[in-house]
Amino acid sequence: MTILLNYPWVVWGLVPGHDSGVHLQYFHSFNEQLRGGELYPRWLTSMNDRAGSPIFFIQYPLPYFVASAFHYLLHLPLTLAGESHALGLVFFFSAMFLNASLFLWCSRLVDRPSAAMAAVSGLMLPYVLWFDFYHRNALGECTALACIPLALYFCHDLDEHPRRAVSGIALSFGLLFSSHIFSVVMFLPFLALYVLVITSSKSALRSLILTALGTALGAGLAGVYLLPMLAHRQYFDLGGLVRWAGGNYLYDNQLFPLNSFVYGSRPSGCHILTYHQNCLLESKWWFLSWLTRLGALCLVVFAVQRLRKGSIEHVAHRFLVVITLLLVIFSVGAPLFGAHTFYAHVDQADNWFIVQRSQIFGFALLTLELALITFLALPKQSYQRLPASLLGGVLMCFLLMTRWTVPLWGRMHFLWSIQFPWRFFGLLSIFTTGLIALLVQAILRNGGWRNPRFLLTCCVFAGIALLGAADWADPAIFFPTFRFSGKVFHHIPDRPQEPTDIALSTYLHATELFNQEHPWRADSPAEETRILQGTGSVRLQTIAARRRVLEVDCSVPCMTQVHLLYYPGWLAHDLTGASVTLQASPENGLIELPLPSGYHCIQLELPRDSAEQLGPWVSFLSFGMLLIVANPCAMGFSRFIARIQRS
């Protein structure tokens, strides 16, 4: 089933999505330099009209390294079509990896047949496959999602097999740090709570220490990326994205509901006899809106029935059900009293973005309803700490996507870098998968496939999955060629992508962004290397990705502009070794050098700083420590665990 749902990635490569152009753009430059002999390309030479980009000082590297490995090992052509297929294989194997890790984690909760069914169900939840994979093409986030259930799987070994647990958690977090650091920030608090739930009270502190040790070891494994990223983070201004995109990257504009209506502004201009894209969009909104209301009504009836029968005895579990139910009712009823509760959405946001966020909120609400229905449908003996904690995780993830948590977001500034609070939808889907696994096992043990509750649950879940597929992943992705709204799907790139980096505004040292997205005017190419003030001749030669040689012959003192983006790490010195002053052009962010009269041969270089030099050693030493921890013959770790137990 998983292969069937993901075969477009193998057959046609990177499926057209929101971020497909960005990833093709990054991978084209990254792969070109990697195949040229550079072990870790951080400065991308061909970006920004060949003025360069430092984006890979902070951009996650793992998916691009994997794509480069596929591209090389499979002898894919050195074209955009070959690079598209390499990225498509990364998405395909990320889906396989996610399915396998969900199965491994669920097999710790239930039997293997139930775990297999839950793993496929979790992959088909609206956000995971249809939105993150097919609609957004969120390369790093898709890879990171597969690592989260793997970490949860190894947490179950903390009591009986601590070596295996620490090694597995370290490996999971090493992959997680290198794939999507935002996911680490979101996942860590939930991981700590999960460890407290699955371990006994006597060993809780010991388990938390071992989990922290595995996490730190995983960060060390990713040191080759993390140390330079932390060192260069100061040179990137994420506020630039907010200023450039009109608030679309500001967390406050991503919290739900968006305004007095649950699903944003309703499209207009449709008639019963007309058919066009806006009418189709309105019909989807209408169906999604009433489906959430119908789900809320069924939840109220089901919850009252279960509570009155006393099926849920524990007071904390009853309280959790009531709070979740009230949250669902309040979210569905937002149009009735939203004007008194929420302020209107900012006018800066584009209407298309509002539409996308509204769909995310609608499906998040549906997934929350599915999680609560699943919890309520569990047998009486199944109401223990683990199912309640999974429902609590679902509830917390949903709350973090809504305006009820504005005070929390306003005080915890480090969360702002996440940009999109609805990223918590991924964790919400994983926790819902755990509840589905528990329900499937309970149903199979009590009547099997003929159990009416099993058929009802399958129908509800199939409806949500199909609706998500129809709304976010058009059926065109499963056919060789298909036109929809004038767009041809699976069109293999036959021309270079836009050369300007989407994150340019975060590191450009200029006073303005021309046309709100380019550092140079769109009707002319980037400024070449030239003499700005004075007279003379100039020639720029590229020696390597991070090294240029500039020859300037000034008749009088002159100001030279180099076709190279200014970045604080660049250094310049002449043939005598004397340093030359660098500055950023306020008009376009290119490097400028004030020079005296005469001939100058200047070497421009972006040297590896101490963080870049230290990072590989940290990764190497962490890998050595991982081998020691995993080796049962190493007695030092055993004594460390014994010391923790005694203390």
N, C-alpha and C positions, 0 to 999 in steps of 0.2 A: 504494500500500500504506500509506504513512504517513497519508494523508488518511482511508483506511478505518479505520485503528486509532485515529484521534483524532476521528472525527466526533461522538461524544457531547458533546464540549466545545462544539461549534457548535450542535447541535440542542437540548440541554437545559441548557447553561450549566455551572456549577461542579458536578462530579460529587461526591456525598457521600463524604467522606474524613475522615481523622483531623484535619486542620487546616482544613477547609472553613469551619467556624464562625468560627474566628479571623480568617481572611482576609476573610470577609464583614463581620465586625464592624469590622475596621480600615478596609476600603475604604468602608463606609457613611459613617463619620465623615470620612475623608480626602476622599472625593468631594464630600460635602456642603459642606465648607469651601472646596475648590478651585473648585467651581461658584459659590460665594458671593463669589469675587474674591480669595481668599488664594492667593498664588503658590506657596507651599511650606508646607502645614500641618504644623507640628511638634507643637503642643499641640492634641490632639483634644478638643474641647469636650464632645461627647455621650458620651464614654466614662465608665465607672465611675459610672453613674447621674447623668450630667451634672456630676460633680465634676471631670472633666478627666483627661487622661493625657499625659505627656511622651514617650510611647514613640517617636514619630517623630523625636526627637533622635538616636536610635541605630538605628532600624529602617530597613532598606534601602528606598529610595523608588521605584526604576525600575519594577518591575512594577505598582505602584499608579498611577503617572503614565500608563503605557501603557493600563491598564484605564480610567482616566478619559478618555483620548483616544478609545478605542473607544466608551465610553458617550456621549460628546458627539457624535462624528462620525456615529454610526449612529442617533442620536436614540432611544436605548433609554429605556424608561420609568423615571421616578424612583421605582422601587420596589425591593424586595429581589430580585425576579425579574429586573429589568433589570440590577441590579448583579451578580447571579450570572452572567448571560450575558456581561457585560463581562469578568469574571474568567475565565470559560470560554474566551473568545477569546484571552486572554493565554496560557493553557496550550496552546491549539491552535497558536498561532503560535510558541510556544517549542519545541514538538515539531517544527514545520516548520524553524525556525531550527537546531535541533540536528541534524536530518537533513541540512540543507544544509551545515553546518559540518563534520560528519563526512565528507560526500562530498568537500568541498574538501580537507580534510586527507589523506584516504586517496588522493585523486588525485595527491598529491605522492609517495606511496609506490608506487602501482600504476597500471594503466591505468583508464580511466573506467568501463567495464562492471564491473570488479571492485570499484572504489570505490563504485559505486551499490549493489551487492549488500551490501557490508560496512556501508554506512551504514544500510540498512534493518535488517540483522542487529543492529547496535549499538543501535539504538533499541528493539529487541524483547528485549534482555537483561533478566533478571528485575528488577534494581534500577531501571533507567532508567524504562521506561514503566510497568510494572505496580506498582512500589512507590513511586517518587518522585512520579510523576504521579498515578496513579489511587488508590493506597492512602493516601499521606501528604498529597497535595495540597501538596507543599513548593514554594510559589510561587517564592521567591527562589532556591532551589537548582536548580529546573528551568531557570530563566532562565540561571543561572550555568553550568550544564553545557553549554549551547549555545555559550558564549563560549570554553571551554577548547580544543576542537579548532580554533577559529578562530585562537587565539594560536599553536598548534602549526603551523598552515598557514603563517602569515606568517614563522615562524622559518626556513623553508626559503629565504627570500629574503635572509637576512643577508649572504651572500657576494656575490651578483651584483647585488642590488637593495636596498641598505641603506635607502634612503629609504622604499621601499614597506614594508620589514620593520618599521622603527621606527614608521611611521604605523599600520600594521595592528596591531602589538602594543599601541600606545597606545590605539587604539580598542577593542580587545578587553578590555584591562584597565580602561578607563573604564566599559564596560558591566559588567564583572565586579565591580569595587569597588561599583558602585551596585546590584548585584543580590544579592550574598551575600558578605560580606567573609570569612566562614569559608572559603569556597572558595579565596580568594586565598592565605590562610595555608597551606592544604594543597597548593596547586598550585605555588607558587613554587619550592620545592626541586626538584621533578620537572622544571620548565621549564628550570632551569639545567643539570641533567644531560642533558636532551634536546638542548639547544643544543650541549653538548660532544660529543655522539654524532654529530650530523648535520653538524658542521663539521670542517674539517681542523685538525690540531694547530697549524699556523702561524697560523690566523686565529681560534683558540678564544678568546683574550683579547679580541680586537676584537669578536667576536660577543657575548660576555658583556657587554661595556660597552654595546653597542648595545641589547641586550635590557634591561639595567637602565635605560637612557635611555627606552626605550619604556614600561617599567613605571612609571617615575616620571612620565612625561608622562600616562599613563593615570590615575594617582592624582590628578594636577592637574586633569584633566578632571572627575573626580568630587569636586573640592574643595568644591563647594556642599553635598555630603553629608558628606564625610570630616572637614573641619575642625570643624564643630559636633559631630559624633559623637565625635571625639577630645577635644574640650573638655568635653563633658557626660558622657563615659564614667565619670568619677569619682563621679557622682551615682547610678549604677546598681550595685546589688550582685547579681551573678549567683549569689552564695551563697544569696540569698533563694529562688531557684528550687529549689535543692538542699534547703533546709530545708522548703519547702512541699510538694514532691513526694516526700518520703521517700527521697531518693537516686536517683530516676529520672533526674535531670539531672547526676549525678556521673559523670565519665568512667570511674572505676574499676568502676562497676556496669554498664558497657556493653561491657567487653572479653570476648572469647570464649576458650574455652568458659565457660558460666555456672557450671557445677558439674561434678560427676563424670560427668554425661551430656552428650553433645554438644548435644542438643536440649531441655535443661531437664527439668522434671518432667513425666512422662507423664500425660495425663488419665486419670481412672479412672471407673468406673461404666458401662462399655459392655459390651454383650452381643451375641452374634452375631445375635440376633433383634430387637434394639432398634436404633432409628435416631434420633439427634438430633444437635445441633451438636457436642457433645463427641466423639461417635463419629466424625463426619466429620473433626474436627480430629485425632483419633488416627490415622485412616487416612492423612491427609496426612503426619503426622509419620513414620508407619511407612514410607510410600512414599519420602519424602525421605531418610530415614535409610539405607534399603537402596539407593537410587539412588546416593548418595555412596559407599557401600561398593563397589558394582559398578563405579562409575567409577574408584575407586582401584585395584581389581583389574585392570581393563583398562589403566590407566596403567602399572602395574608390568610387565605382560607386554609392552606396546608399548615402554616405555623400555628394558627389557633387550634387546629385539630390536634396537632402533636403536643402542644402545651397542655391542652385540656385533658388529654389521655395520660399525662404524666410520663410520656416516653423520655423526656429530658428531665432527669431528676436533679442534677447538680445545679446549684443556684448560679454559679458563674457561667455555665453553659447557657442557661435560660436567659441570663442578662445579655450575653453575647448575641444570641438570636434576636432578642428584642431590639437591641441597638442597631444591628445590621438591617433588620426589617424597617425600622424607622428611617434609616438612611436611604433605603431604596424608595420608600414612600415620599420622603422629602425631595429626593432627586427627580422622581417622576412628576411630582406636583409643583416643580419649580415655576412653570408658567403661571400658576395661580397666585403665587405670592412672591415671585422673583423680584418684582419691582421694589418690594419692601426689604429685600434681603441682599441682593447683589447689585452692584453698580454696572452700568452698561459697558460693553466691551469698547476698547479704545478705537477711535476712528482710523488710527494709523495702520492697523492690520488690514491686509488684503482680504477681500471677500473669499478668495479661493482657500486661503489658510483657515478662515473661520469655518468653511464647509468641511475641510479635512478634520479639524479639531472636533467639530460637532459629531462627525462619524465615529471618531475615537471614543468620545464620551458615551455615545449611545451603545457601542459594543462593550465598553468597559462596564456599563451598567448591566447589560445583558449577562456578561460573564460573572458579575457579582451575584446576580439573581440565580445563575446556574450553580454557583458555589453554595449558596444558601439552600437551594432545593436539594442539592446533593447531601449536604450536612443533615437536613431534616429527614431525608429518606433513609439514613443509616439506621440499622437495628438498635434497639435499646442498649444492648451490651457493648456497642461500638463507641458509645460516648465516653471517651477518655481524653487524656491531655493532648495527645497528638492531633486528632481531628479538630479539636477546639483551637489548638494553636495554628493549624493551617487556615481555618476560617478567620482567626484573628489576623493572620498575615494578609489574607485577601482584603479584609476590612481596612487595615492600616494602609495598604497600597492604594486602595480606592480613595481613602481620605486624603492622602498626600497629593492626589490629582485634583482636589476640589478646593474651593475657597474657604472651607472650614479650617484649613491649616495655614491660612495666610500669616497669622502671627508667628508660626514656626518658621516658615520660609523667610519672613522678614528679619528674624533674629539670627538664623544660621546662614551666614553669607556664603559659606563654602558650598552650600547646595546650589547656589546660583549658577555655577559652572555647568550643572546638569542641563540647563537651558529649558528643557521640555519636561515638566513634571509628569506628563503621561508616559514617560519611559518606565515608570513603575508598573505599567500594564504588563510588561514582560514577567516580572516577579509574580504579579497577580495571577497570570496564566499558569505559571509553574506550580504555585500553591493549590490552584484549582485542580490541576492534574493529580496531585496527591489525594485530594478528596474524591476525585473520580475513581481512582484506584481502589480506595477503601470501599466505595459503594459497589463497584463491579464485583469485588470478591464476596461481599455480603450477599449480593443477589445470586451469584453463581452457587453459593453454598446453601441457598434457601430457595430451591425450586428451579435453579438454573435458567436456561434461556426462556422458559415458559413463564417465568415470573412476570406478572403485569407491570411491576415497578421497573423491571429491566427494559421492557419494551417502551414504557413511557419515557424513561430517561434517555434511551436511544433516539426517540423521536424528537425530544426537546433539543438534545445536543446536535443532531443532524440538521435541524432547522437553523440553529445559530451558525453552524459551520458553513452551510450552503449560502446563507445570507451574507456572511462575511466574504465568501468567495465571489459572489455575484457583485458585491459592492466595491471591493478593493482589488480583486484580481479578475479582470475581465476574462471570460472563457477564451478569448483570442490567444492567450498565452499557450494554450495546448494545441494549437494548429500551426502549420508551417507559415501560412500567410493569411492575414485577416485584417480587414479595414474596419475601424470603428471611429466615428467622429472625424473622419478624414486622416487618421493616423494608421500607418502600416506597422504592425507588430513584427518583431523578430527581424527588423531591418538591420543587416550587418553594417557596421560603420564603414563608409567608403571615403571619408574625408576626415582630416584632423579635427579633434574636438576644440572647443573654445580654449585658447591658451591662457586665459586669465584665471587665477586661483580664486575660488569662492571665498576663501578665508583671507584674502588680500588685505582687507580693512583692519585685520588684527595686528599686522606687523608693518604696514606701510607708514613711513615717516614723511607725511605730506600734509598740507593744510586742507586739502579737499580731495574727494573722489569724483573724477569727471564722470558725468552721466550716472552717478551714484553707484558705479560698479567697476569702473576702470581707472587706473592711474593716469592713463593717457587718453587723449580724445579718440572717440570711436571712429571718426572719419579719417584718421591718419595713423600710420604705424608708430610704434614706440620710438622715442627720440634715440637716434644713434649716438655713438661716442663722438663728441665734437668740442670745439672751443667755444665757450659761452662769451667770454670777455677777452679782448686782446686778439692777436693774430698769431698764426702758426699752423702746424700740421700735427695730426694725432692718429695713432693706429693701435687697435686693441687686439691682442692675440690670446685665445683660450688655450691654456696648457693642460688643465685638468678641471674637474667640476668645481674645485675650491681654490683654483689658482689662475690668475690672469697676469699677463705682461702688457704694460701700457707704455708706448713710446710717444713722447711729446716733444716737439721742437717749438718753443715759444720765442717769437721775435721780441716781445715785451712781456712783462708779467701778465699771466693769463689765468683764467678760470676754466678748468677742463671738466666736462661732464662725461661720465662713463656709463655705457649701457649695461648697468649692473645695479640691482636694488640695494639700497643701503641697509646694512644690518650691523648691530653693535659689535659683532665678532670679527668683521673684516679689518685687516691691517694693511698698511702700505708702507714700503720703504724703497729707497733708491739703490743704485749700484754700490754706494759706499756703506750701506747698511743703516743710514739715517732714516728715521721715521718721517712719514709725510702725513700731514693733517687730512683727515677725511671728514666730510660733512654730507648731510642729506639735503637734496634739493627740496625746498618747501613746495615747489610746484608739482613735482611728480615723484618724489621719493628716490630718485636715482643718486648715485654717488657723485660728489663734486670734489675736486682737488684744486686748491689755489697754489699755483706754481710760479717761481721766479723765471726770468728770461733764461734762454739757453736750452740745451738738449737734456732730456730726462728719460731714463729707462726705469720705470717703476714696476715693482712686483706687488700685485694685490693678492692677498692670501687670507683664507678663512681657516686658521689652524685649529687642530683638535685641542680643546681645552682640557682641564684636569678631569672634569666630569666624564667626558668622552673616553679619556684614557683609563679612568678608574672603573667605569661601568663594566667592561668585559671581564676584568679581574674579579669584581664582585659576583658576577654571574658564574664564573668558573669556580670560585671558592664555595659559592652556595650549592653548586652542583656536587662538589666534593662532599659537603656536609650532608646533602640529600642521600648520597650513596652510603655514608656512615650511618645515618639514621635508619635506612632501609636494611642495612646488613645486620642479621641477627647475631653475628659473632662479635659485633662491636659492643663492648660492655659499658662504655662510658655513658651511652644514652640510657641503658638499663638502670645504671646508678642514679642518673638524673631523674628518671621517673620515680624510682624508689624514694629519693629525697623529697620529691613533691608530695608523695603519699604520706610520708611521715610528718611533713609540715602541715 
